[in-house]
């Protein structure tokens, strides 16, 4: 019984640690989009502050897939999104949607 509890606790801790951290993942975006997603990235993009989660996820997945090229930023954003998993994208989208 004790072994099961310890194993369960260890598994839960590992899963929690492996969960995507939207704030940490967003740090690489700050230079272009701003700490609160308030900047027009490279003088070309839309301000993404205020976007809802679904719109953010759709845009990030489009860039990752190479099917989105808003404001000529497709190639750059594809490279930025390439290492992000679907879980990462969801976490970043949730983080951005809550910025004020």
Number of C-alpha atoms within 10 A of each C-alpha: 6 7 8 9 10 11 12 12 12 12 12 12 11 11 11 10 10 9 11 19 16 18 14 12 16 22 13 11 15 15 13 15 22 17 15 18 23 17 19 14 18 10 11 12 15 14 16 20 18 15 17 14 19 13 13 21 20 15 19 24 21 18 23 23 13 16 13 19 15 14 10 11 15 18 15 12 19 20 13 15 19 14 11 17 13 13 13 19 25 22 22 25 24 20 18 23 20 13 14 10
